């Protein structure tokens, strides 16, 4: 359960981000010497009260490697 940092309400989580003009979404990756490692798909949470929106990653295991 994610809480809004602006107003403290429970946010609607596990939403997907779609970029207009491209159906591929956004992924976070680390580029190291011509080798790209995808960390995770970006997820979005939105506060139903004030509209504050945040992006987050759920699985950080590839980041820690």
C-alpha positions in Angstrom: 0.0 0.0 0.0 1.5 3.3 -1.1 0.5 6.5 0.6 0.6 9.9 -1.1 3.4 12.1 0.1 1.3 15.2 -0.6 -2.0 14.4 1.2 -1.5 11.0 2.9 -4.3 9.2 1.1 -3.9 5.6 -0.1 -2.8 5.7 -3.8 -4.0 3.5 -6.6 -0.9 1.4 -7.4 0.3 -1.1 -10.0 -0.7 1.0 -12.9 1.1 0.9 -16.3 2.7 3.9 -18.1 2.0 4.3 -21.8 3.8 6.8 -23.9 1.7 8.3 -26.6 3.0 7.4 -30.0 4.7 4.3 -28.7 3.2 1.2 -27.2 6.4 0.0 -25.6 6.1 1.7 -22.2 9.1 2.6 -20.2 11.7 0.3 -18.7 14.7 1.2 -16.5 18.0 -0.2 -17.5 21.7 0.1 -16.7 24.1 0.5 -19.5 27.6 -0.8 -18.7 30.2 -1.2 -21.4 27.9 -2.0 -24.3 25.8 -4.4 -22.1 22.3 -3.3 -21.1 20.6 -4.9 -18.1 16.9 -4.2 -17.8 16.0 -3.7 -14.2 12.2 -3.6 -14.2 9.2 -2.2 -15.9 8.2 1.2 -14.5 4.9 1.1 -12.6 2.8 4.1 -11.6 0.8 5.1 -8.6 -1.8 7.9 -8.6 -3.5 9.6 -5.7 -7.3 9.6 -6.2 -7.6 12.7 -3.9 -5.0 15.2 -5.2 -3.7 13.6 -8.4 -0.1 13.3 -7.3 1.6 10.7 -9.5 4.8 8.8 -8.9 6.7 6.2 -10.8 8.4 3.3 -9.0 10.1 -0.1 -9.5 8.9 -3.2 -7.7 11.7 -5.7 -8.4 15.1 -4.3 -7.6 17.0 -7.6 -7.7 18.6 -6.8 -11.1 19.8 -3.4 -9.7 21.6 -5.0 -6.8 23.6 -7.5 -8.9 
